[in-house]
Amino acid sequence: MPDNYLPEVRNQYEALPYPPCNPEDDRKRLVLTWLEDLPMINHYCFAGRQSFQNGFKALVAGGGTGDATIFLAEQLRHTDAQVVHLDMSEASIALAKERAQIRGLTNIQWVHDSLLNLPALAAQLGKFDYINCSGVLHHLADPDLGFKALLSVLKADGAIGLMVYATSGRTGVYQMQELMRLVNGDEADAQRKIANTRDLLASLPATNWFKRSEDLHHDHKAGDAGIYDLLLHSQDRSYSVGELFDWLGGEAGGAKGGHGMHLAFTDVQRGRSPYLPHMVLGAKPPDMTASLRKLPTRKQYEMAELMSGSIITHSLYVTRNAGCTAPYGDAAYVPFFYHEPLTGEMAAQVFGSNKGQPFMLRHQHSGVSVMVNPGKYGAKILALIDGKKTFGEIFDQFRTAWQGKAAAPDNTVLFADFAESFDVLNALDRLLLRHPSAEVTAAK
Ligand SMILES: C[S@@+](CC[C@H](N)C(=O)[O-])C[C@H]1O[C@@H](n2cnc3c(N)ncnc32)[C@H](O)[C@@H]1O
């Protein structure tokens, strides 16, 4: 393997593969990763039209011990799709392989290499429809070089599922990392550094910034590998959402070195809600809420990140054009509930609770509270969503049951009326779209 990687980083992941795992656990449960759910990839990366058949190819770059690889390979088990797992840590690949063997997965190719070598590997690996790169670029000496390497093997209509650290939510982490550098000084032994960290964590006052925000983080409770990854990493940087818009979304070839990509953010369990001021402030909206909603998306996202303070990682889909997100307003699409065992009837009860008037939606799983105007017909439309019917069929059924004196509303009126209900459920990633032309391979 050519040595274009950071030796200290490689040593860390050879000694402490991440995420820590026991392959035997794969006999009992499947680890799900938020970005790799095929219905999510389909909605945000392929305008709801991807069948994941016809030689679909996925790359997991810096795949570690295999969470994303195993989840993708499981979902694609009965297709002709291939998953490539690439990592520079042999120890991590060995664990991921063991997991795949236990599961009897035969659709994974293993590549022990640096992702910076992807341009050279293209001839051998080909190009990919989907690339996962989660928790990796921020550990490179030059993250942009890493991103360019990913782009070099991405198909023209392909998509990247990316996760990088977020600055504001990790404020306490960076103070703790700085503290541990001071405490550990020249100490080279990883176990002694970890022991020092444990000792301090047990004694720090509640005023310490890491302690103040400890509930946001879990890795330091996940054994040695977690502590090292979170608080002792030798190469770790973070981004504000504005920096990501500049870097990945900024004008390609522009002075700031942007890539001209389209970004669709989706935080684990919360979708894009933590990037929307009206959803972050929803429990007690200030008078300015309506004017904030009119601001450009990027500005709203930058404000919301600072308002909430709870975004510790940025998870997003990166595509070459904005048309990759399934469009709302096309009657040919099928809406379906996702991420929760929600039915049309259940949603209709909640959205109809205030007789068509605005109500406070309190969404337990995400912790989001927000006022929603369900429109005149929102509850009735929700009741007809069954994950099979298209919007066109739902609206036809709605009109068949119409008992009003005036003519029944047409599709344009119904789409407009339902827009706010769709918007809020879609922002939480609880309501997604697919095109019937692409029968998505069953997930889970
Ligand atoms: C924090 S772990 C993330 C693992 C996995 N992607 C996940 O989200 O669970 C970072 C991984 O990136 C790998 N890595 C770091 N730099 C790399 C490089 N230049 N080429 C390939 N893998 C790299 C490490 O070996 C490690 O397995």
The ligand as an SDF file (V2000), in Angstrom:
LIG
                    3D

 27 29  0  0  0  0  0  0  0  0999 V2000
  -13.6600    7.0460   12.5670 C   0  0  0  0  0  0  0  0  0  0  0  0
  -13.4140    5.6680   11.5600 S   0  0  0  0  0  0  0  0  0  0  0  0
  -14.9500    5.6030   10.6840 C   0  0  0  0  0  0  0  0  0  0  0  0
  -15.3280    4.2110   10.2640 C   0  0  0  0  0  0  0  0  0  0  0  0
  -16.6730    4.1110    9.5220 C   0  0  0  0  0  0  0  0  0  0  0  0
  -16.6810    4.8780    8.3170 N   0  0  0  0  0  0  0  0  0  0  0  0
  -17.8180    4.5010   10.4070 C   0  0  0  0  0  0  0  0  0  0  0  0
  -18.4070    5.5780   10.1890 O   0  0  0  0  0  0  0  0  0  0  0  0
  -18.1610    3.7570   11.3190 O   0  0  0  0  0  0  0  0  0  0  0  0
  -12.3000    6.2370   10.3180 C   0  0  0  0  0  0  0  0  0  0  0  0
  -11.8430    5.1390    9.3720 C   0  0  0  0  0  0  0  0  0  0  0  0
  -11.2080    5.7560    8.2610 O   0  0  0  0  0  0  0  0  0  0  0  0
  -10.0700    5.0080    7.9230 C   0  0  0  0  0  0  0  0  0  0  0  0
   -9.1440    5.8980    7.2140 N   0  0  0  0  0  0  0  0  0  0  0  0
   -8.5750    7.0400    7.6430 C   0  0  0  0  0  0  0  0  0  0  0  0
   -7.8010    7.5800    6.6820 N   0  0  0  0  0  0  0  0  0  0  0  0
   -7.8930    6.7520    5.6170 C   0  0  0  0  0  0  0  0  0  0  0  0
   -7.3330    6.7470    4.3130 C   0  0  0  0  0  0  0  0  0  0  0  0
   -6.5070    7.7060    3.9090 N   0  0  0  0  0  0  0  0  0  0  0  0
   -7.6670    5.7440    3.4840 N   0  0  0  0  0  0  0  0  0  0  0  0
   -8.5070    4.7360    3.8770 C   0  0  0  0  0  0  0  0  0  0  0  0
   -9.0410    4.6830    5.0950 N   0  0  0  0  0  0  0  0  0  0  0  0
   -8.7490    5.6790    5.9560 C   0  0  0  0  0  0  0  0  0  0  0  0
   -9.5330    4.5140    9.2400 C   0  0  0  0  0  0  0  0  0  0  0  0
   -8.6690    3.4090    9.0930 O   0  0  0  0  0  0  0  0  0  0  0  0
  -10.8210    4.1930    9.9930 C   0  0  0  0  0  0  0  0  0  0  0  0
  -11.2070    2.8670    9.7940 O   0  0  0  0  0  0  0  0  0  0  0  0
  1  2  1  0
  2  3  1  0
  2 10  1  0
  3  4  1  0
  4  5  1  0
  5  6  1  0
  5  7  1  0
  7  8  2  0
  7  9  1  0
 10 11  1  0
 11 12  1  0
 11 26  1  0
 12 13  1  0
 13 14  1  0
 13 24  1  0
 14 15  1  0
 14 23  1  0
 15 16  2  0
 16 17  1  0
 17 18  1  0
 17 23  2  0
 18 19  1  0
 18 20  2  0
 20 21  1  0
 21 22  2  0
 22 23  1  0
 24 25  1  0
 24 26  1  0
 26 27  1  0
M  CHG  2   2   1   9  -1
M  END
$$$$
